[in-house]
Amino acid sequence: MFRPSSADNPCGGWVSEANQRGITLRCQSGGPDTVNGRPTVRWDATAPDGGHGSLWYDQNLSFIVKILRTSKGGVQSGYELQNIKEGTQPQKLFEFPAGYRQFTLTRLVDVLIGLGQWQ
């Protein structure tokens, strides 16, 4: 999960990462949608190898609340945030527990284009 740098193109970071790897990833708005009662904008991405996916961007949260992906081999994966409650959170919630590591945008792109696995 991550917060995109641009509300106008939430998958721009993925496209940039893919381009750096020589992969032409296309992403375009699929229009307004709703996820768990929250207004979102769906964005659809395709890769030349046949992989494709969609993300749902919540403009009020400036956050992607759902991703669905199908790899070139037909393997489906994704996530969906549910029961979202907006409010102030304690800082301790944002500290990495011992033994955990940050999931980077580069790692996410690897998974989305089929070069890696969720771990």
C-alpha positions as a Markdown table, in Angstrom:
| # | Residue | x | y | z |
|---|---|---|---|---|
| 1 | Met | 0.0 | 0.0 | 0.0 |
| 2 | Phe | 1.2 | 3.5 | -0.7 |
| 3 | Arg | 0.2 | 7.0 | -1.2 |
| 4 | Pro | 0.7 | 8.2 | -4.8 |
| 5 | Ser | 2.4 | 11.5 | -5.4 |
| 6 | Ser | -0.3 | 12.7 | -7.8 |
| 7 | Ala | -4.1 | 12.5 | -7.5 |
| 8 | Asp | -4.3 | 13.2 | -11.2 |
| 9 | Asn | -2.4 | 10.0 | -12.1 |
| 10 | Pro | -2.2 | 7.7 | -9.1 |
| 11 | Cys | -0.4 | 5.0 | -11.1 |
| 12 | Gly | 2.3 | 7.4 | -12.4 |
| 13 | Gly | 4.9 | 6.0 | -10.0 |
| 14 | Trp | 4.3 | 2.5 | -11.3 |
| 15 | Val | 4.6 | 3.7 | -14.9 |
| 16 | Ser | 7.9 | 5.4 | -14.1 |
| 17 | Glu | 9.3 | 2.4 | -12.3 |
| 18 | Ala | 8.3 | 0.1 | -15.2 |
| 19 | Asn | 9.8 | 2.5 | -17.8 |
| 20 | Gln | 13.1 | 2.4 | -15.9 |
| 21 | Arg | 13.0 | -1.4 | -16.4 |
| 22 | Gly | 12.3 | -1.1 | -20.1 |
| 23 | Ile | 8.6 | -2.1 | -19.7 |
| 24 | Thr | 5.9 | -0.1 | -21.3 |
| 25 | Leu | 3.1 | 0.0 | -18.7 |
| 26 | Arg | -0.1 | 1.8 | -19.8 |
| 27 | Cys | -2.5 | 3.2 | -17.2 |
| 28 | Gln | -5.6 | 5.2 | -17.7 |
| 29 | Ser | -8.6 | 6.3 | -15.7 |
| 30 | Gly | -11.6 | 3.9 | -15.7 |
| 31 | Gly | -13.8 | 6.5 | -14.1 |
| 32 | Pro | -15.6 | 7.0 | -10.8 |
| 33 | Asp | -16.5 | 3.9 | -8.7 |
| 34 | Thr | -17.3 | 3.0 | -5.2 |
| 35 | Val | -15.4 | 0.7 | -2.8 |
| 36 | Asn | -17.0 | -0.2 | 0.5 |
| 37 | Gly | -19.3 | 2.8 | 0.3 |
| 38 | Arg | -16.4 | 5.2 | -0.4 |
| 39 | Pro | -16.1 | 7.2 | -3.6 |
| 40 | Thr | -13.1 | 6.3 | -5.6 |
| 41 | Val | -11.6 | 6.6 | -9.1 |
| 42 | Arg | -10.6 | 3.3 | -10.8 |
| 43 | Trp | -7.4 | 3.2 | -12.9 |
| 44 | Asp | -6.7 | 0.4 | -15.3 |
| 45 | Ala | -3.2 | -0.7 | -16.2 |
| 46 | Thr | -1.9 | -3.1 | -18.9 |
| 47 | Ala | 1.5 | -4.5 | -19.7 |
| 48 | Pro | 2.8 | -5.7 | -23.1 |
| 49 | Asp | 3.1 | -9.3 | -21.7 |
| 50 | Gly | -0.7 | -9.5 | -21.1 |
| 51 | Gly | -0.6 | -8.7 | -17.4 |
| 52 | His | -3.2 | -6.3 | -16.3 |
| 53 | Gly | -4.8 | -4.8 | -13.2 |
| 54 | Ser | -6.8 | -2.0 | -11.7 |
| 55 | Leu | -6.4 | 0.2 | -8.7 |
| 56 | Trp | -9.1 | 2.3 | -6.9 |
| 57 | Tyr | -7.9 | 5.7 | -5.6 |
| 58 | Asp | -9.8 | 7.4 | -2.8 |
| 59 | Gln | -9.4 | 11.1 | -3.4 |
| 60 | Asn | -10.5 | 12.0 | 0.1 |
| 61 | Leu | -7.8 | 9.9 | 1.7 |
| 62 | Ser | -5.2 | 10.4 | -1.1 |
| 63 | Phe | -4.7 | 6.7 | -0.9 |
| 64 | Ile | -5.2 | 3.6 | -3.0 |
| 65 | Val | -7.8 | 1.5 | -1.2 |
| 66 | Lys | -8.0 | -1.5 | -3.6 |
| 67 | Ile | -5.8 | -3.3 | -6.1 |
| 68 | Leu | -6.6 | -6.3 | -8.3 |
| 69 | Arg | -4.0 | -7.7 | -10.6 |
| 70 | Thr | -3.8 | -10.6 | -13.1 |
| 71 | Ser | -0.2 | -11.7 | -14.1 |
| 72 | Lys | 0.7 | -12.8 | -17.6 |
| 73 | Gly | 0.3 | -16.4 | -16.3 |
| 74 | Gly | -3.2 | -15.7 | -15.1 |
| 75 | Val | -2.4 | -15.6 | -11.4 |
| 76 | Gln | -4.7 | -13.1 | -9.6 |
| 77 | Ser | -3.7 | -11.1 | -6.5 |
| 78 | Gly | -4.6 | -7.9 | -4.8 |
| 79 | Tyr | -5.9 | -6.2 | -1.7 |
| 80 | Glu | -8.8 | -4.2 | -0.5 |
| 81 | Leu | -9.0 | -1.9 | 2.6 |
| 82 | Gln | -12.2 | -2.4 | 4.5 |
| 83 | Asn | -13.9 | -0.7 | 7.5 |
| 84 | Ile | -11.9 | 2.6 | 7.0 |
| 85 | Lys | -12.4 | 5.0 | 9.8 |
| 86 | Glu | -10.9 | 8.5 | 9.4 |
| 87 | Gly | -9.3 | 10.1 | 12.5 |
| 88 | Thr | -6.1 | 10.9 | 14.3 |
| 89 | Gln | -3.8 | 7.9 | 15.0 |
| 90 | Pro | -1.1 | 7.4 | 17.6 |
| 91 | Gln | 2.4 | 7.8 | 16.3 |
| 92 | Lys | 3.3 | 4.3 | 17.6 |
| 93 | Leu | 1.1 | 2.8 | 14.9 |
| 94 | Phe | 3.6 | 4.0 | 12.3 |
| 95 | Glu | 6.7 | 2.3 | 13.7 |
| 96 | Phe | 7.9 | -0.9 | 12.1 |
| 97 | Pro | 7.7 | -3.8 | 14.5 |
| 98 | Ala | 10.9 | -5.8 | 15.0 |
| 99 | Gly | 11.5 | -8.2 | 12.1 |
| 100 | Tyr | 9.4 | -6.2 | 9.6 |
| 101 | Arg | 10.7 | -4.2 | 6.7 |
| 102 | Gln | 9.2 | -1.4 | 4.6 |
| 103 | Phe | 7.5 | -2.4 | 1.3 |
| 104 | Thr | 8.9 | -0.1 | -1.4 |
| 105 | Leu | 7.3 | 1.1 | -4.6 |
| 106 | Thr | 10.1 | -0.6 | -6.5 |
| 107 | Arg | 9.2 | -3.9 | -4.8 |
| 108 | Leu | 5.5 | -3.4 | -5.6 |
| 109 | Val | 6.3 | -2.8 | -9.3 |
| 110 | Asp | 8.3 | -6.1 | -9.3 |
| 111 | Val | 5.3 | -7.9 | -8.0 |
| 112 | Leu | 2.8 | -6.3 | -10.3 |
| 113 | Ile | 4.9 | -7.0 | -13.4 |
| 114 | Gly | 5.6 | -10.6 | -12.3 |
| 115 | Leu | 9.2 | -10.3 | -11.3 |
| 116 | Gly | 8.6 | -11.0 | -7.7 |
| 117 | Gln | 6.3 | -12.5 | -5.1 |
| 118 | Trp | 4.6 | -11.1 | -2.0 |
| 119 | Gln | 6.6 | -12.0 | 1.0 |
